[in-house]
Amino acid sequence: MYIIMGFKPIILPEACKRWADVKERGIVLVSPISGSLIPNFHQWIQWNGFNLKYHTGFDYAAYIDRTCGRVLGLPPNTEVRAIADGEARVFHPNYGYGTQITIQHTHLSVSGDGLMSSYVHVKPVFSGFSKEVKAGEVIATLHKDAGAERGRLVHLHFELVANWDYYKKEIADPASIFDELSALPIAKPQQSTRFSLSGAGYYSGLEIAHFNHLEIGAEPWNPE
Ligand SMILES: [Zn+2]
């Protein structure tokens, strides 16, 4: 997902610090997507399409597999998990996000931190508007979302928010909080909406595609 005109930018150091404080208190956050559920998964690739100036979270969208292939798009129905306890709420915003779940992490928040996680382009697994969820609980699955950017690419747009008023857009960088997202290979170009996939055109509706010809900004993992 990307930022709509009128929203404030974006990654705020104060927001990052509030989430970093959670880690420092010894609270373990669960990764929203477990690589172990993805066949042959080895490592995430940072493929957000836009840099963080225009993009408000991390896209779990691309990875290196164990044969050193680079895979763009996750398997449909991949499970999405709550990173911590809280109250999950379902939204159907109409500005390009597709279906969104937010979780208010009341017990993680001290002195009005307003810590909240957000999961976009998902299909909730529970019925109704809201549900109390536990850390690690499956809250949704991935699917082709009519609101998803990148040509209906199956992916999770994930955000760490530090204000319960979502529209204040006080956002932390997930890569600064989740160890497995630090120092990732970067797929380029990052600042273009255009990409090509083995000759397929822009917005080609791919579910899973290899993109070996895309430039990767760091040394890929070598399986030897
Ligand atoms: Zn996104």
Residues whose N, C-alpha, C, O or C-beta is under 5 A from the ligand:
A	BS01	ZN	M1 D59 H157
